Amino acid sequence: MAGSTHTVTNQAPPLVGHDVFAGDRALTAAVERHLAPELREEALAELSGLGRSCGSLQAQEWGEQANTNPPVLRTHDRHGHRVDEVDFHPAWHRLLGKGVAAGLTAAWTRPGGHVRRAAGFLMWTQVEAGNCCPLSMTHAAVPALRADPDLAAEWEPRLTSRVYDRGLRPARLKAGALLGMGMTEKQGGSDVRANTTSARPLAEDGTYELTGHKWFCSAPMSDGFLVLARAPGGLTCFLVPRVLADGTRNVFLIQRLKDKLGNRSNASAEVEFDGTWARRVGEEGRGVPTIIDMVAATRVDCVLGSAGLMRQAVAQAVHHCGYREAFGAKLADQPLMRNVLADLAVESEAATTLALRLAAAQDAAGDGDERERALLRLAVPAAKYWVTKRCAPVVVEAAECLGGNGYVEESGMPRLVRESPLNSIWEGAGNVQALDVLRALGREPLAMDAYLTEVGLARGADHRLDAAIRGLLTELADLADAEGRARRLVERLALVLQGSLLVRYAPPEVADAFCAARLGGDGGAAFGTLPPTLDLASVVERARPGT
């Protein structure tokens, strides 16, 4: 029996057994806002069910187990035969199966599908971010495959299936399939035009033999992979199945798994192609245009993933500080901590609101709205640049709110900290996004028009936002030699867009805090420097995870 010195007091209970969706006011409001009235009842019920799963003890245990037991590469079987398989902990398969069943690869199959999926993806990231990688790639592969209608007709039903059918078998025999990607190479990284993997045409039309390597190939146990290689006509997109139609294994040599900072439950591999069979997707020489919508979809998922990590970190911090006492009062009730929590909550809500707006634009663009498509061309790289960069400082500050408890693995905060830089690096790091914004500004005037129309909807509602829009217009007036100031410009584009959305949709206390600190200059470089005259208690209460 424990002695009296071991009586545990003044500790927050675990944040478990709650509805992650219903308890996230910014997320629920965004879903209700962006879905048509006839879709809301079904969607809210479905998302609340997933939210309860996300907040359950079982899902949290699966996430911890998958992270603690990373995948293991088996290049050969016990007889010396090359097998190139990766073994995952059972918790990984449970998580992935739940994500597929929740429709996180099925956005393309129903009205409002991107908004519904975005909310689910944002929540599921909070359970364990690693399994979201194959979910994201499978989802994003659909628009690329549509460059070949026959290929899309064959693969799209499998990719959008709600059945997780694990195991390496011919895809035609499976109830559901997952796709990975292999784009980057050692010598090129984000510069995919430097790729050297070669594609030699075979006798059958549209089929090729690949030779080369890929430096990063995530989820190597997927059923197929979209890759870039050099065909006679130039850089081209290909589909590489893991198992051929006759049941034999394709040549897919996994050389090693990456030992990563975070995202440890997910396998990221270096792979070699040596006479690997592939099927062309789109026309020869059109590889980059073929994958452009796929890249945009994965970048939106980077925004969603970062928003999810921020939300989980802030929820844990607010929850902890609502129970923990120091110096005679709850931490959340003390002015300085309240300022920190409110500042973090504002950043989290701004990220969520922007991420769901991008998802709504995806739905509208899919229905043929060219203005929304143009908005995505500029808003996606700007949001990818800014939101993913804000993730790490938010998560680190939130961990500090737990004090020493937040530095201990059992709290879950170190896992969030390790994960927090990932989305800023994957799918094109900061400079890549900034340069992409400059290309959009220079080549696609409709994108700027759509952006200004969007932020203009809030004009006149807040003087600090109006001033920020005027300042942005001044910066945009002369784009000569803009590359050296591209990061500054993209940051302003993202902040003005976030400010416009919050002024229109968020409670006044949230919009006021954002505009004061992010647009009006009335805030410092660290979190917890909001003007103390604001209604910070209401901001913190809004961020409190509900039950």
C-alpha positions as CSV (number, residue, x, y, z in Angstrom):
1,M,0.0,0.0,0.0
2,A,1.4,3.4,-1.0
3,G,2.5,5.7,1.8
4,S,1.0,9.1,2.3
5,T,3.9,10.7,0.5
6,H,2.7,9.1,-2.7
7,T,-0.8,10.5,-2.7
8,V,-1.3,12.1,-6.1
9,T,-3.0,15.4,-6.1
10,N,-3.1,18.5,-8.4
11,Q,-2.9,16.5,-11.6
12,A,-5.2,16.8,-14.6
13,P,-7.1,13.6,-15.5
14,P,-6.3,12.1,-18.9
15,L,-8.2,13.8,-21.8
16,V,-10.0,10.7,-22.9
17,G,-13.6,9.5,-23.5
18,H,-14.7,12.7,-25.3
19,D,-16.1,13.7,-28.7
20,V,-13.2,15.4,-30.5
21,F,-15.5,16.8,-33.1
22,A,-18.3,18.1,-30.9
23,G,-15.7,19.5,-28.5
24,D,-14.0,21.5,-31.3
25,R,-16.2,24.6,-31.8
26,A,-14.2,26.0,-34.6
27,L,-14.3,22.8,-36.6
28,T,-18.0,22.1,-36.1
29,A,-18.9,25.7,-37.1
30,A,-16.8,25.3,-40.2
31,V,-18.5,22.1,-41.3
32,E,-21.9,23.6,-40.7
33,R,-20.9,26.7,-42.6
34,H,-19.6,24.9,-45.7
35,L,-22.0,22.1,-46.1
36,A,-25.4,22.4,-47.9
37,P,-28.3,22.3,-45.4
38,E,-29.5,18.9,-46.8
39,L,-26.1,17.3,-46.0
40,R,-25.6,18.6,-42.5
41,E,-27.6,16.2,-40.3
42,E,-25.9,13.1,-41.8
43,A,-22.5,14.7,-41.9
44,L,-22.6,15.9,-38.3
45,A,-23.8,12.6,-37.0
46,E,-21.1,10.8,-38.9
47,L,-18.3,13.2,-37.8
48,S,-19.5,13.0,-34.2
49,G,-19.2,9.2,-34.3
50,L,-15.7,9.5,-35.6
51,G,-15.0,12.2,-33.0
52,R,-16.0,9.8,-30.2
53,S,-13.7,7.2,-31.7
54,C,-10.8,9.7,-31.8
55,G,-11.3,10.6,-28.2
56,S,-11.6,7.0,-27.0
57,L,-9.1,5.2,-24.9
58,Q,-8.9,2.4,-27.5
59,A,-7.9,4.8,-30.3
60,Q,-5.4,6.6,-28.1
61,E,-3.8,3.2,-27.2
62,W,-3.6,2.2,-30.8
63,G,-1.8,5.5,-31.6
64,E,0.7,5.0,-28.8
65,Q,1.3,1.4,-29.8
66,A,1.8,2.2,-33.5
67,N,4.2,5.0,-32.6
68,T,6.2,2.9,-30.0
69,N,6.5,-0.1,-32.4
70,P,7.7,1.4,-35.7
71,P,7.7,-0.7,-38.9
72,V,10.4,-3.2,-39.7
73,L,11.9,-4.0,-43.1
74,R,12.3,-7.6,-44.3
75,T,14.2,-7.7,-47.5
76,H,14.5,-11.5,-47.7
77,D,12.6,-14.5,-46.4
78,R,14.3,-17.2,-44.3
79,H,15.3,-19.1,-47.5
80,G,17.1,-16.1,-49.0
81,H,14.4,-15.1,-51.5
82,R,13.9,-11.4,-52.0
83,V,10.5,-10.3,-50.6
84,D,10.8,-6.5,-49.8
85,E,8.1,-6.4,-47.2
86,V,7.5,-4.1,-44.3
87,D,5.9,-5.5,-41.1
88,F,3.7,-3.1,-39.0
89,H,2.3,-3.4,-35.5
90,P,-1.3,-4.6,-35.4
91,A,-2.3,-1.2,-34.1
92,W,-1.2,0.4,-37.4
93,H,-3.6,-1.8,-39.3
94,R,-6.4,-1.1,-36.9
95,L,-5.8,2.7,-37.3
96,L,-5.5,2.5,-41.1
97,G,-8.6,0.3,-41.3
98,K,-10.6,2.8,-39.2
99,G,-9.4,5.7,-41.3
100,V,-10.4,4.0,-44.6
101,A,-13.8,3.0,-43.1
102,A,-14.4,6.6,-42.0
103,G,-14.2,7.7,-45.7
104,L,-10.8,9.5,-45.5
105,T,-10.0,8.3,-49.0
106,A,-13.5,8.8,-50.3
107,A,-13.9,12.5,-50.7
108,W,-14.5,12.2,-54.5
109,T,-17.6,10.0,-54.2
110,R,-20.2,12.3,-52.6
111,P,-21.5,15.9,-52.4
112,G,-19.5,17.9,-49.8
113,G,-17.0,15.1,-49.7
114,H,-13.9,17.3,-49.3
115,V,-15.4,19.2,-46.3
116,R,-16.5,16.0,-44.6
117,R,-13.3,14.3,-45.3
118,A,-11.2,17.3,-44.2
119,A,-12.9,17.4,-40.8
120,G,-12.3,13.7,-40.4
121,F,-8.7,13.9,-41.5
122,L,-8.1,16.8,-39.1
123,M,-9.4,14.7,-36.2
124,W,-7.8,11.5,-37.2
125,T,-4.4,13.2,-37.3
126,Q,-4.8,13.8,-33.6
127,V,-4.9,10.1,-32.9
128,E,-1.7,9.2,-34.8
129,A,-0.4,11.3,-37.7
130,G,1.7,8.5,-39.3
131,N,-1.3,6.5,-40.6
132,C,-2.6,9.6,-42.3
133,C,0.2,9.5,-44.9
134,P,-1.2,6.6,-46.9
135,L,-4.7,7.9,-46.5
136,S,-3.6,11.3,-47.9
137,M,-1.7,9.8,-50.9
138,T,-4.6,7.4,-51.8
139,H,-7.0,10.3,-51.7
140,A,-4.8,12.6,-53.7
141,A,-4.0,10.0,-56.4
142,V,-7.5,10.1,-57.8
143,P,-7.2,13.4,-59.9
144,A,-3.9,12.2,-61.3
145,L,-5.4,8.9,-62.4
146,R,-8.2,10.7,-64.1
147,A,-5.7,11.8,-66.8
148,D,-6.3,8.3,-68.1
149,P,-10.1,7.5,-68.1
150,D,-9.5,3.7,-68.5
151,L,-7.0,3.7,-65.6
152,A,-9.3,5.8,-63.4
153,A,-12.3,3.5,-64.1
154,E,-10.2,0.5,-63.0
155,W,-8.6,2.0,-59.9
156,E,-10.8,4.8,-58.6
157,P,-13.5,2.4,-57.1
158,R,-10.7,0.6,-55.2
159,L,-9.1,3.8,-53.9
160,T,-12.4,5.3,-52.7
161,S,-13.6,2.0,-51.1
162,R,-14.3,2.0,-47.4
163,V,-12.7,-1.4,-47.1
164,Y,-9.1,-1.8,-45.9
165,D,-7.9,-4.9,-47.6
166,R,-4.4,-5.5,-46.5
167,G,-1.9,-7.9,-48.0
168,L,0.0,-8.0,-51.3
169,R,-2.3,-9.5,-54.0
170,P,-3.3,-8.3,-57.5
171,A,-5.4,-5.2,-57.1
172,R,-8.2,-6.7,-59.2
173,L,-8.8,-9.2,-56.4
174,K,-9.0,-6.7,-53.6
175,A,-12.0,-4.9,-52.1
176,G,-10.0,-1.8,-51.5
177,A,-6.6,-0.5,-52.4
178,L,-4.0,2.1,-51.3
179,L,-1.6,4.1,-53.4
180,G,1.7,5.6,-52.4
181,M,4.0,8.0,-54.3
182,G,7.6,8.1,-55.3
183,M,8.6,11.4,-56.8
184,T,11.9,12.7,-55.3
185,E,15.4,11.4,-56.0
186,K,18.7,11.9,-54.3
187,Q,20.0,14.5,-56.7
188,G,16.9,16.5,-57.0
189,G,14.6,16.5,-54.0
190,S,11.8,18.9,-54.7
191,D,13.2,19.6,-58.2
192,V,11.5,16.7,-59.8
193,R,12.6,17.8,-63.2
194,A,16.1,16.6,-62.2
195,N,14.8,13.0,-62.0
196,T,16.9,10.4,-63.7
197,T,14.8,7.3,-63.5
198,S,14.3,6.0,-67.0
199,A,11.2,4.5,-68.7
200,R,11.7,2.2,-71.7
201,P,8.5,1.5,-73.7
202,L,7.4,-2.1,-73.9
203,A,5.5,-3.8,-76.7
204,E,2.1,-3.4,-75.1
205,D,0.8,0.2,-75.6
206,G,1.1,2.4,-72.5
207,T,3.4,0.0,-70.6
208,Y,7.0,0.6,-69.7
209,E,10.0,-0.8,-67.9
210,L,11.5,1.5,-65.2
211,T,15.1,1.7,-64.0
212,G,16.2,4.0,-61.3
213,H,15.7,5.0,-57.7
214,K,13.4,7.0,-55.4
215,W,14.9,8.7,-52.3
216,F,11.5,9.0,-50.5
217,C,8.7,6.5,-51.1
218,S,6.2,6.5,-48.3
219,A,3.9,3.6,-47.3
220,P,5.8,1.0,-49.3
221,M,3.3,-1.8,-48.6
222,S,0.7,0.1,-50.7
223,D,-0.9,-1.6,-53.7
224,G,0.6,0.7,-56.2
225,F,2.6,3.9,-56.6
226,L,2.5,7.0,-58.7
227,V,6.1,7.8,-59.8
228,L,7.8,10.2,-62.2
229,A,10.3,8.8,-64.8
230,R,11.9,9.9,-68.1
231,A,10.2,8.4,-71.1
232,P,11.4,9.1,-74.7
233,G,9.0,12.0,-74.7
234,G,10.1,13.5,-71.5
235,L,9.2,13.4,-67.8
236,T,6.1,11.3,-67.4
237,C,3.8,10.0,-64.7
238,F,3.5,6.2,-64.2
239,L,1.5,3.8,-62.1
240,V,3.7,1.0,-60.6
241,P,1.7,-1.9,-59.1
242,R,3.3,-3.9,-56.3
243,V,1.8,-7.1,-57.6
244,L,1.3,-7.8,-61.3
245,A,-2.0,-9.0,-62.7
246,D,-0.7,-12.6,-62.9
247,G,0.1,-12.6,-59.1
248,T,3.8,-12.2,-59.4
249,R,5.6,-9.5,-57.5
250,N,6.7,-6.5,-59.4
251,V,10.4,-5.5,-59.1
252,F,10.2,-3.1,-56.1
253,L,13.4,-3.2,-54.2
254,I,13.2,-1.6,-50.7
255,Q,16.8,-0.7,-49.8
256,R,16.1,0.8,-46.3
257,L,13.6,2.6,-44.2
258,K,14.2,6.2,-43.1
259,D,15.0,6.8,-39.4
260,K,12.8,9.9,-39.0
261,L,12.5,12.5,-36.3
262,G,8.7,11.9,-36.0
263,N,6.0,10.1,-38.1
264,R,7.6,7.0,-36.8
265,S,4.7,4.7,-37.2
266,N,4.8,5.3,-41.0
267,A,7.4,3.6,-43.2
268,S,9.3,5.9,-45.5
269,A,11.6,4.0,-47.8
270,E,14.3,4.2,-50.4
271,V,13.4,2.0,-53.3
272,E,15.1,0.8,-56.5
273,F,13.5,0.0,-59.9
274,D,15.3,-2.5,-62.0
275,G,13.2,-3.6,-64.9
276,T,10.0,-2.6,-63.0
277,W,6.8,-2.8,-64.9
278,A,4.7,0.4,-65.1
279,R,1.7,1.8,-66.8
280,R,1.8,5.4,-68.2
281,V,-0.6,7.9,-66.7
282,G,-1.4,10.7,-69.1
283,E,0.8,11.7,-72.0
284,E,4.5,11.3,-72.3
285,G,6.3,14.5,-71.3
286,R,3.3,15.7,-69.3
287,G,4.3,14.2,-65.9
288,V,4.3,17.4,-63.9
289,P,0.9,18.7,-65.3
290,T,-0.5,15.2,-64.6
291,I,0.4,15.3,-61.0
292,I,-0.4,19.0,-60.3
293,D,-3.9,18.4,-58.8
294,M,-2.5,15.5,-56.8
295,V,0.2,17.8,-55.3
296,A,-2.4,20.4,-54.5
297,A,-4.5,17.8,-52.7
298,T,-1.6,16.6,-50.6
299,R,-0.7,20.2,-49.7
300,V,-4.2,20.8,-48.4
301,D,-3.7,17.7,-46.3
302,C,-0.5,19.2,-44.9
303,V,-2.5,22.2,-43.8
304,L,-5.2,19.9,-42.3
305,G,-2.6,17.8,-40.6
306,S,-0.9,20.8,-39.0
307,A,-4.2,22.2,-38.0
308,G,-5.0,18.9,-36.3
309,L,-1.7,18.8,-34.5
310,M,-2.2,22.3,-33.2
311,R,-5.7,21.6,-32.1
312,Q,-4.7,18.5,-30.1
313,A,-1.8,20.4,-28.5
314,V,-4.0,23.3,-27.5
315,A,-6.7,21.0,-26.3
316,Q,-4.2,19.3,-24.0
317,A,-2.8,22.6,-22.7
318,V,-6.3,24.1,-22.0
319,H,-7.4,20.8,-20.4
320,H,-4.3,20.6,-18.2
321,C,-4.4,24.2,-17.1
322,G,-8.1,23.9,-16.3
323,Y,-7.2,21.4,-13.5
324,R,-3.7,22.3,-12.4
325,E,-3.4,24.8,-9.6
326,A,-0.4,27.0,-8.7
327,F,-0.1,29.9,-6.3
328,G,-3.6,29.4,-5.1
329,A,-5.6,29.4,-8.3
330,K,-6.2,27.3,-11.4
331,L,-3.6,28.0,-14.1
332,A,-6.2,28.8,-16.7
333,D,-7.6,31.5,-14.4
334,Q,-4.3,33.3,-14.0
335,P,-3.9,36.3,-16.3
336,L,-0.5,35.4,-17.7
337,M,-1.4,31.8,-18.5
338,R,-4.7,32.8,-19.8
339,N,-2.9,35.1,-22.3
340,V,-0.7,32.2,-23.5
341,L,-3.7,29.8,-23.9
342,A,-5.7,32.4,-25.7
343,D,-2.9,33.2,-28.1
344,L,-2.5,29.5,-28.9
345,A,-6.2,29.1,-29.3
346,V,-6.4,31.9,-31.8
347,E,-3.6,30.4,-33.9
348,S,-5.3,27.0,-33.8
349,E,-8.7,28.4,-34.8
350,A,-7.2,30.5,-37.6
351,A,-5.5,27.3,-39.0
352,T,-8.7,25.2,-38.8
353,T,-10.9,27.9,-40.4
354,L,-8.5,28.3,-43.3
355,A,-8.1,24.6,-43.8
356,L,-11.8,24.0,-44.0
357,R,-12.2,26.9,-46.4
358,L,-9.7,25.2,-48.7
359,A,-11.7,22.0,-48.5
360,A,-14.9,23.9,-49.4
361,A,-13.1,25.4,-52.4
362,Q,-12.1,21.9,-53.5
363,D,-15.8,20.8,-53.4
364,A,-16.8,23.9,-55.4
365,A,-14.0,23.5,-57.9
366,G,-15.0,19.9,-58.4
367,D,-18.5,21.1,-59.3
368,G,-17.0,23.4,-62.0
369,D,-16.6,26.7,-60.1
370,E,-13.6,28.3,-61.8
371,R,-13.3,31.1,-59.4
372,E,-12.9,28.7,-56.5
373,R,-10.3,26.7,-58.6
374,A,-8.4,30.0,-59.1
375,L,-8.5,30.7,-55.4
376,L,-7.0,27.4,-54.6
377,R,-4.1,28.0,-57.0
378,L,-2.9,30.9,-54.8
379,A,-4.4,30.0,-51.4
380,V,-3.1,26.4,-51.2
381,P,0.6,27.2,-51.4
382,A,0.2,30.2,-49.2
383,A,-1.7,28.2,-46.5
384,K,0.8,25.3,-46.8
385,Y,3.7,27.8,-46.3
386,W,2.2,29.6,-43.3
387,V,0.0,27.1,-41.4
388,T,2.6,24.3,-41.4
389,K,5.3,26.7,-40.2
390,R,3.1,27.9,-37.3
391,C,2.6,24.3,-36.1
392,A,5.9,23.7,-34.4
393,P,6.0,26.9,-32.2
394,V,2.3,26.3,-31.2
395,V,3.0,22.7,-30.2
396,V,6.2,23.5,-28.3
397,E,4.5,26.4,-26.4
398,A,1.5,24.1,-25.6
399,A,3.9,21.5,-24.2
400,E,5.5,24.1,-22.0
401,C,2.0,24.9,-20.6
402,L,2.2,21.4,-19.0
403,G,5.5,22.2,-17.5
404,G,7.7,19.1,-16.8
405,N,4.8,16.9,-17.4
406,G,4.8,18.0,-21.1
407,Y,8.4,16.9,-21.5
408,V,7.5,13.3,-20.5
409,E,6.6,10.8,-23.2
410,E,3.5,9.6,-21.3
411,S,1.9,13.0,-21.8
412,G,1.8,12.5,-25.6
413,M,3.2,16.0,-26.1
414,P,6.7,14.9,-27.2
415,R,5.2,12.9,-30.0
416,L,3.3,16.0,-31.2
417,V,6.5,18.0,-30.9
418,R,8.4,15.5,-33.1
419,E,5.6,15.5,-35.6
420,S,5.1,19.3,-35.8
421,P,7.8,20.2,-38.4
422,L,6.8,17.4,-40.8
423,N,4.1,19.1,-42.9
424,S,6.3,22.1,-43.5
425,I,8.9,19.9,-45.1
426,W,6.8,17.3,-47.0
427,E,5.2,18.1,-50.3
428,G,7.5,21.0,-50.9
429,A,9.3,23.0,-48.1
430,G,8.8,26.7,-47.4
431,N,10.8,28.1,-50.3
432,V,9.1,25.8,-52.8
433,Q,5.7,27.1,-51.6
434,A,6.8,30.7,-51.7
435,L,8.1,30.4,-55.3
436,D,4.9,28.6,-56.3
437,V,2.9,31.6,-55.0
438,L,5.1,33.9,-57.1
439,R,4.4,31.7,-60.2
440,A,0.7,32.0,-59.6
441,L,0.9,35.7,-59.2
442,G,2.9,36.1,-62.4
443,R,1.1,33.6,-64.6
444,E,-2.5,33.4,-63.4
445,P,-4.2,36.7,-62.9
446,L,-7.5,35.0,-62.1
447,A,-5.9,33.6,-58.9
448,M,-5.2,37.1,-57.6
449,D,-8.6,38.3,-58.5
450,A,-10.2,35.3,-56.7
451,Y,-8.1,36.0,-53.6
452,L,-8.9,39.7,-53.5
453,T,-12.6,38.9,-53.9
454,E,-12.4,36.5,-51.0
455,V,-10.6,38.8,-48.6
456,G,-12.7,41.7,-49.8
457,L,-15.8,40.1,-48.3
458,A,-14.7,41.3,-44.9
459,R,-13.6,44.7,-45.9
460,G,-14.9,47.4,-43.6
461,A,-15.5,45.1,-40.7
462,D,-12.2,45.7,-38.9
463,H,-9.8,48.7,-39.4
464,R,-6.7,46.6,-38.8
465,L,-7.7,44.1,-41.5
466,D,-8.5,47.0,-43.9
467,A,-5.1,48.4,-43.3
468,A,-3.4,45.0,-43.8
469,I,-5.2,44.6,-47.2
470,R,-4.0,48.1,-48.3
471,G,-0.5,47.2,-47.3
472,L,-0.7,43.9,-49.1
473,L,-1.9,45.6,-52.3
474,T,1.1,48.0,-52.1
475,E,3.4,45.0,-51.9
476,L,1.7,43.3,-54.8
477,A,1.9,46.4,-57.0
478,D,5.5,45.7,-57.9
479,L,6.6,42.1,-58.2
480,A,10.0,42.9,-59.8
481,D,12.8,41.1,-57.9
482,A,10.1,39.6,-55.6
483,E,11.9,36.4,-54.9
484,G,14.1,37.8,-52.1
485,R,10.9,39.0,-50.3
486,A,8.7,36.1,-51.3
487,R,8.4,34.6,-47.8
488,R,7.3,38.0,-46.4
489,L,4.8,38.4,-49.2
490,V,3.3,34.9,-48.7
491,E,3.1,35.3,-45.0
492,R,1.0,38.5,-45.5
493,L,-1.2,36.7,-48.0
494,A,-1.9,33.9,-45.6
495,L,-2.5,36.2,-42.6
496,V,-4.8,38.5,-44.5
497,L,-6.8,35.6,-45.7
498,Q,-7.0,34.1,-42.2
499,G,-8.0,37.5,-40.8
500,S,-10.8,37.9,-43.4
501,L,-12.2,34.5,-42.5
502,L,-12.1,35.0,-38.8
503,V,-13.7,38.5,-39.1
504,R,-16.5,37.0,-41.1
505,Y,-17.0,33.7,-39.2
506,A,-15.4,33.6,-35.7
507,P,-16.7,35.0,-32.5
508,P,-15.8,38.7,-32.1
509,E,-13.3,38.0,-29.3
510,V,-11.3,35.6,-31.5
511,A,-11.3,37.9,-34.5
512,D,-10.4,40.8,-32.4
513,A,-7.4,39.0,-30.9
514,F,-6.2,37.8,-34.3
515,C,-6.5,41.2,-35.9
516,A,-4.8,43.0,-33.0
517,A,-1.8,40.7,-32.7
518,R,-1.3,39.3,-36.3
519,L,-2.4,42.3,-38.4
520,G,-2.4,45.3,-36.1
521,G,1.1,44.8,-34.6
522,D,-0.2,44.7,-31.0
523,G,1.5,41.5,-30.1
524,G,5.0,40.2,-29.5
525,A,7.1,37.5,-31.1
526,A,6.2,34.9,-28.5
527,F,2.8,33.5,-27.6
528,G,1.2,35.1,-24.6
529,T,1.7,38.6,-25.7
530,L,-1.9,39.5,-26.7
531,P,-3.3,42.9,-25.5
532,P,-4.6,42.2,-22.0
533,T,-7.7,44.3,-22.6
534,L,-9.2,41.7,-24.9
535,D,-11.7,39.1,-23.8
536,L,-9.2,36.4,-23.4
537,A,-11.3,34.3,-21.0
538,S,-13.9,33.7,-23.7
539,V,-11.2,32.8,-26.2
540,V,-9.8,30.1,-23.8
541,E,-13.3,28.8,-22.9
542,R,-14.1,28.4,-26.6
543,A,-10.9,26.2,-27.0
544,R,-11.7,24.0,-24.1
545,P,-12.2,20.4,-25.3
546,G,-15.8,19.3,-24.5
547,T,-17.1,16.0,-23.6
